[in-house]
Amino acid sequence: MYTIRFSKAAEKHKKMLKQAGLEENARRLLNVISENPYQNSPPYEALVGNLKGFLSRRINIRHRLVYEVFEEEKTVRILSMQSHYENVR
């Protein structure tokens, strides 16, 4: 099991997802990630550019869950739960 930690931005996104009715979709992804952040169903993708080193999974067609994995600590930090094309760093 991996410990899930949220950035300040991701904490704000939680509220927006709840209002948009996407809370359950995000919760399912978080459960998968906490078990194995590299599990390939649902698929994930490695990001490039200024988000190189981060992974991403779709919450829906517009929103993505962007995260990074710290293997030694068995921790996953959720960076964003919105579109990863916005400035999330």
Stockholm file with secondary structure:
# STOCKHOLM 1.0

chainA/1-89         MYTIRFSKAAEKHKKMLKQAGLEENARRLLNVISENPYQNSPPYEALVGNLKGFLSRRINIRHRLVYEVFEEEKTVRILSMQSHYENVR
#=GR chainA/1-89 SS CCEEEECHHHHHHHHHHHHTTCHHHHHHHHHHHHHCTTCCSSCCEECCGGGTTCEEEESSSSCEEEEEEETTTTEEEEEESSCTTSCCC
#=GC SS_cons        CCEEEECHHHHHHHHHHHHTTCHHHHHHHHHHHHHCTTCCSSCCEECCGGGTTCEEEESSSSCEEEEEEETTTTEEEEEESSCTTSCCC
//
